[in-house]
Amino acid sequence: MHTYLIDLLECPSCHGSLTWSISSQKDDRIIEAIARCQICTAEYPIREGIGIFLTPDLPRTDLWEQGGQQLSRLFSEHPEIEARLMDSPLSNLGPADQFFRGMALEERGEYSEAQRAFDAAMPELYTDDYRHCWQSQVDFVLEALAGGTNPVVDLASGRCYLVRDLIDATERPIVATDFSLHVLRRNREWLIHHGLYNRVSLLAFDARRTPFRDNSIETMTTNVGLPNIAEPENLLGELRRITSGQFLAVSHFYSADDSANLSALQGAKLVDSLLRESVLTAFREAGWRVSVRNSRHGLARPTPQGEILEGASIDGFPVVETILEWCVLEAR
Ligand SMILES: C[S@@+](CC[C@H](N)C(=O)[O-])C[C@H]1O[C@@H](n2cnc3c(N)ncnc32)[C@H](O)[C@@H]1O
């Protein structure tokens, strides 16, 4: 993480100020350090450049770590499955297996082969509408942020799709964040490999309890991050606390009369995060002024399942074909 962040950070547990002991720094990047809360004495390490501001009390399911572990367990118990997935010609695999092969290659650091697998998978995994509607939202965010110089904090950055585009399209410092240390470490390797790490800081924290001071963030983004955050009751209030400027959230919504998908989403406790009116109400109740920008509608289908990784899916939703609304929520 870069040194400019020191002025923006505080204890995520009690909001106390932090005392920094930096043991390794390269130019303006802190590599190894401990940040200690002056009030509750909690300690937050910076390891291999990643600031770790996770608190012990919030439960979290790190799907990236689980997925990686499941794949390596499966490969060690069934080497024949690994051989079929990794050694068959790419064009012989179904799209889900192509995607899983990409993920396994990325874990091994074989980035260009991984990209080839992802590129092959995408057109079959997602409808043209789905990809174009999504890309249109990302383009909207990039255009909105193109001119400025202040840092962008991206929430629930996952594999950094939006972050990669922000690096290309802007001159801004970027803070990629996620509660999964596993995915942040993988991102660091990917960004270094592609020569894109320079302006990026990586911070591990839970978006429901961030380590930022009140009103410290001028520009915040997320690329379909919000519906991935479970038990989001205080999420939008916490984001309101730390944001002084704008929050641009790439979002998609299900229609209120899409009963098949809504009842499946209900079962996964996701329905309130994926219905336009519930989300807008939640923003307003948390004190945001929010508007829907760049609305686009497009066809979405369930993603095909793996054949070699039998039954494994990329996305759980939609469960039946539907029309989704895509947009950027612009909140201030
Ligand atoms: C699938 S990603 C979204 C796509 C991503 N924004 C991109 O542009 O590539 C969703 C991420 O949310 C993260 N996540 C889920 N709950 C979270 C929480 N409470 N705080 C921070 N990150 C969270 C997951 O670890 C996952 O990486």
The ligand as an ORCA input file, in Angstrom:
! r2SCAN-3c Opt
* xyz 0 1
  C     -17.214    -11.387     -7.804
  S     -16.470     -9.956     -7.144
  C     -17.218     -8.702     -8.061
  C     -16.439     -8.379     -9.356
  C     -15.264     -7.461     -9.143
  N     -15.693     -6.207     -8.536
  C     -14.454     -7.157    -10.417
  O     -14.515     -6.020    -10.958
  O     -13.728     -8.048    -10.881
  C     -17.205     -9.894     -5.541
  C     -16.164     -9.839     -4.443
  O     -16.808     -9.454     -3.239
  C     -15.981     -9.895     -2.202
  N     -16.726     -9.725     -0.939
  C     -17.830    -10.409     -0.534
  N     -18.233     -9.941      0.663
  C     -17.401     -8.926      1.012
  C     -17.316     -8.050      2.133
  N     -18.183     -8.138      3.145
  N     -16.330     -7.129      2.142
  C     -15.428     -7.046      1.136
  N     -15.461     -7.845      0.045
  C     -16.426     -8.779     -0.016
  C     -15.683    -11.327     -2.602
  O     -14.526    -11.843     -1.952
  C     -15.497    -11.168     -4.119
  O     -14.133    -11.050     -4.459
*
